[in-house]
Structures are given as C-alpha cells and as structure tokens.
Amino acid sequence: RPESRIWMVMLLLGTCLLYCARVTVPICAVALSTHFDWDKKQSGIVLSSFFWGYCLTQIIGGHISDQIGGERVLLLSASAWGFLTVLTPLLTHVTSAHLVFMASSRFLMGLLQGVYFPSLASLLSQKVRESERAFTYSTVGTGSQFGTLVIGGAGSLLLDCLLWVYCTCKYLLSEKELIIPIDYLMRGLSISKQTKVPWKQLFKKAPIWAVIIAQLSTASTFFTLLSWLPTFFKESFPESKGWVFNVVPWLVAIPTSLFSGFLSDHLINQGYKTITIRKFMQV
C-alpha cells in the first residue's frame, strides 16, 4: 500500500540519520584526540560511554512502544538526540572539561537512541504482515549502513534529523496521534498484572539464552568495527585513503542486508518454518 511504502521510506531515512548522529564521534575520534590531547584510554572512555547509555533503555523502550505506539517513541527520542547532536560541537567551546562533557554527551546519546530499534520492532510487528516483515526490517536496517557512509560528507546537514521529525509529524501522523498525555505515558511506563512479563519463566528457556548470546556476539563485533575502524586504519595505514576502508564494509553490507530479508520472506512463504529460516540466516 502507498501508506506502507511511505512509512518504510521514512523509517529508512530515520535509521540513516540515527547512524549519522551515532558515528560522528568514532569518525572524528582521531581528530578529537589530537585537538583535546586525549590518550587511547581517554578516547576509549568517550567511545564506550555511548554504549553504557545504549544498553539501559532497550527493554523499557520496547515496553513503552508496545503501550503507546512505536512511532511516538521514535519521534520523541529523535527530537531529543537531534537537538543534542546539534548542540554538542557548540558546547565543547563553552566548557574546559572536554572529556567529562563528551563522555556525558555520548552517554545521553546512548540513552536516547537505545529505544530506537525496540520501538522499530514494536511498530513493524503491528504495521507489517509477518510474510513481509523480514524484508521490511532489513530494508529499514540498511539505513545504518547508509548513515555510516554519508556522515563523512554530512557536516552541517545534521539538522536533517530535526527536519525528518517535522516531516514525519506533519505528513504521517494525525494531530490526535501526536498528543501524548502525561498520564498515558506514565501508564506506558508501568507494568500491570495483566501484562506483566514472566521474566523468571523466560530466562529458564534455552532459546532465550541462545538469542541473547547471538545478539551479544553480533553487537560486539559490529560496534567494535563501527567505533574503532576509523582510528585503526588511520594509525595502521596513515598514507592510505582512509575513506576506502571506512566505506567498503558498509557498502557491501547494504545489498547483502536487502537480499537476506528478501530471501527470508521468500523461504517462509514457500512453507519453511520461520525458526528454521532465522537460524539459517544467523549462521
């Protein structure tokens, strides 16, 4: 449907802008270290601060999205991290405690962006048919690679994330959907007896731990590359063209991500079990 296509394009653009904001510091890590005279340990503190915040809002982000709608959580968080991204380079000239400020800024960025993918999963589970969900999610997910690719030339265009919030509010949501009463949000934060998640029973299940370990391994590899590739190649191959090393991995990831989503949906529609396809694609 036309409305679904517009939603997918907007979510793809939102993911792209999310990663534009996320990878600015890793890409600028070498320049920041030189400018502020940081050693490797101090640079590592700044880079890792994002993930300490990022891991704290994953579960709560998914829960609130299920209660009040993923699109609302996406817009609220995007508005916040968009302003934070714009203000960060300006405020570094105000304070002399650059390390503390940058680490705090990245921690807050992690908190705000931690709700994005849980909200996205909640939104797609409600808006997209199961037979089309893998391709839709993989298509939207390619925004992470696009965002990493374009951020080198984005510069002052980071205000685009706020423009994205405005366009999404104006053209894809009704005025009624934009209104989020405080008591409605608080109900989303609370967990009633009827909707209480059986955590104890869940964590006794082997498949749950399999998913957690798989996600842990994937995230560990991906975010290590995302955070340290620019620094590694700058130090190890100073005479080479750094943009080649920073572009090629993400350029290759885009078609493979799209193909994997298409293949998953195709095989599921052919009658293969969803769990079998998920295992196959993970391997």
C-alpha positions in Angstrom: 0.0 0.0 0.0 1.2 3.6 -0.7 1.0 4.5 3.0 3.1 1.5 3.9 5.7 2.4 1.4 5.9 6.0 2.7 6.3 4.7 6.2 9.1 2.4 5.1 10.9 5.2 3.3 10.6 7.5 6.3 11.8 4.8 8.7 14.8 4.0 6.4 15.6 7.7 6.4 15.2 7.8 10.2 17.6 4.9 10.6 20.1 6.6 8.3 20.0 9.8 10.3 20.3 7.9 13.6 23.6 6.4 12.4 24.7 9.7 11.1 24.5 11.1 14.6 25.8 7.9 16.2 29.1 7.6 14.2 30.1 11.2 14.2 32.4 10.8 17.2 34.0 7.5 16.1 34.8 9.1 12.7 36.2 12.2 14.4 38.0 10.2 17.2 41.5 10.8 15.9 40.9 14.5 15.3 39.3 14.9 18.7 42.1 13.1 20.4 44.7 15.3 18.8 42.7 18.5 19.4 42.0 17.8 23.1 45.2 15.9 23.7 43.5 12.6 24.7 45.4 9.4 25.1 44.0 6.0 24.0 42.3 5.4 27.4 40.5 8.7 27.4 39.4 8.3 23.8 38.1 4.8 24.7 36.1 6.3 27.6 34.3 8.7 25.2 33.6 6.0 22.6 32.4 3.5 25.2 30.2 6.0 27.1 27.6 5.7 24.3 27.1 2.0 24.9 26.7 2.3 28.6 23.7 4.5 28.0 22.5 2.5 25.0 22.1 -0.7 26.9 19.9 0.8 29.7 16.9 1.8 27.6 16.4 -1.2 25.3 13.9 -3.1 27.3 12.0 0.0 28.6 11.9 1.4 25.1 10.3 -1.7 23.7 7.7 -1.9 26.6 6.7 1.8 26.2 6.4 1.3 22.5 4.0 -1.6 22.9 1.9 0.5 25.2 1.7 4.0 23.5 3.0 3.2 19.9 6.4 2.9 18.5 6.0 5.9 16.2 5.5 8.2 19.2 8.6 6.9 21.0 10.6 7.2 17.8 9.6 10.9 17.4 10.2 11.8 21.0 13.7 10.2 21.1 14.7 11.6 17.6 13.7 15.1 18.7 15.9 14.8 21.7 19.0 13.2 20.2 18.7 15.6 17.2 19.0 18.6 19.4 21.8 17.0 21.4 23.8 16.3 18.2 23.4 19.9 17.0 24.4 21.3 20.4 27.4 19.1 21.2 30.1 20.8 19.0 28.8 24.2 20.2 29.0 23.4 23.9 32.6 21.9 23.7 33.8 25.5 23.3 31.9 26.6 26.5 33.4 24.1 29.0 37.0 23.3 29.6 36.2 19.8 31.0 36.1 18.4 27.4 36.5 14.7 28.4 33.7 14.8 31.0 31.4 16.7 28.7 31.9 14.5 25.7 31.6 11.3 27.7 28.4 12.6 29.3 27.0 13.7 25.9 27.7 10.3 24.4 26.1 8.6 27.4 23.0 10.7 27.0 23.0 10.0 23.2 23.1 6.3 24.0 20.1 6.6 26.4 18.1 8.4 23.8 19.0 6.1 20.8 18.6 2.9 22.8 14.8 3.0 22.3 15.0 3.2 18.5 15.3 -0.4 17.4 13.0 -1.8 20.1 10.4 0.8 19.0 11.0 -0.1 15.4 10.4 -3.8 16.1 7.2 -2.9 18.0 6.0 -0.7 15.2 6.7 -3.1 12.4 5.1 -6.0 14.3 1.9 -4.0 14.3 2.0 -2.4 10.9 3.6 -5.1 8.7 2.3 -8.6 7.8 4.6 -11.5 9.1 5.2 -12.7 5.5 6.7 -9.3 4.6 8.4 -8.4 7.9 11.9 -9.7 7.3 12.4 -7.8 4.0 10.8 -4.6 5.5 13.0 -4.8 8.6 16.2 -5.5 6.6 15.4 -2.6 4.2 14.9 -0.2 7.1 18.0 -1.6 8.7 20.1 -0.7 5.7 19.8 2.9 6.9 22.5 2.1 9.4 25.0 1.4 6.5 23.7 4.4 4.5 24.1 6.6 7.6 27.7 5.4 8.2 28.5 6.0 4.5 27.1 9.6 4.2 28.2 11.0 7.6 31.7 11.9 6.3 30.1 14.4 4.0 27.1 15.4 6.0 28.7 18.1 8.2 26.2 20.8 8.9 23.4 18.7 7.4 22.9 17.0 10.8 19.9 19.4 11.2 18.2 17.0 8.8 17.3 14.7 11.7 15.1 17.5 13.1 13.7 18.1 9.6 12.8 14.4 9.5 10.9 14.7 12.8 9.0 17.6 11.4 8.1 15.9 8.2 7.0 12.7 10.0 4.8 14.6 12.3 3.3 16.7 9.6 2.6 14.1 6.9 2.4 10.7 8.5 0.7 11.3 11.9 -2.6 12.9 12.7 -2.9 15.6 15.2 -4.6 13.2 17.6 -1.7 10.7 17.3 0.8 13.4 18.2 -0.8 14.2 21.5 0.7 12.1 24.3 -0.9 12.9 27.7 1.4 12.6 30.7 -0.9 10.1 32.4 -0.9 8.0 29.2 2.9 8.0 29.1 3.0 7.0 32.8 0.7 4.1 32.1 3.1 3.0 29.5 5.9 3.1 32.0 4.0 0.9 34.5 3.5 -2.8 34.0 0.1 -4.1 35.1 -0.5 -7.5 36.5 -2.3 -8.5 33.2 0.7 -7.5 31.0 3.5 -8.4 33.4 6.3 -10.2 31.6 7.1 -13.6 33.1 10.8 -12.9 33.3 11.6 -15.9 35.6 10.0 -18.4 33.2 11.5 -16.7 30.1 15.1 -16.9 31.5 14.7 -20.6 32.1 14.2 -21.2 28.4 17.3 -22.2 26.3 16.1 -20.4 23.2 16.0 -17.1 25.1 19.7 -17.5 26.0 20.5 -18.5 22.5 19.0 -15.3 21.2 20.8 -13.2 23.8 24.2 -14.8 23.1 23.7 -14.4 19.4 22.8 -10.8 19.7 25.7 -10.2 22.2 28.2 -11.7 19.7 26.8 -9.8 16.7 26.6 -6.5 18.5 30.1 -6.9 20.0 31.6 -7.4 16.5 29.5 -4.8 14.8 30.1 -2.0 17.3 33.8 -2.7 17.7 34.2 -2.2 13.9 31.9 0.8 13.9 33.8 2.6 16.8 37.4 1.7 16.0 37.8 1.2 12.3 38.5 4.8 11.5 41.1 5.0 14.3 42.7 1.7 13.4 43.2 2.5 9.7 44.4 6.0 10.4 47.1 4.6 12.7 48.0 1.5 10.8 47.9 2.8 7.3 48.4 6.6 7.6 49.4 7.0 3.9 46.3 5.2 2.5 43.0 6.6 1.6 41.0 6.2 4.7 37.6 6.7 3.1 38.1 3.4 1.2 38.4 1.4 4.4 35.5 3.3 6.0 33.2 2.9 3.0 33.8 -0.6 1.6 32.5 -2.6 4.6 29.2 -0.7 4.8 28.8 -0.6 1.0 29.0 -4.4 0.9 26.5 -4.7 3.8 23.7 -2.9 2.0 23.0 -5.4 -0.8 23.6 -8.4 1.5 21.1 -7.0 4.0 18.4 -6.4 1.4 19.0 -9.9 -0.1 18.8 -11.6 3.2 15.5 -10.0 4.0 14.1 -10.9 0.6 15.3 -14.5 0.9 13.9 -14.9 4.4 10.4 -13.8 3.3 10.6 -15.9 0.2 11.5 -19.1 2.0 8.9 -18.5 4.7 6.2 -18.0 2.0 7.4 -21.3 0.4 6.4 -23.1 3.6 9.7 -23.3 5.6 9.4 -22.7 9.3 10.2 -19.2 10.5 12.6 -20.5 13.2 14.5 -22.6 10.7 15.0 -19.6 8.4 16.1 -17.4 11.3 18.7 -19.9 12.4 19.9 -20.3 8.8 20.3 -16.5 8.3 22.0 -16.1 11.6 24.6 -18.7 10.7 
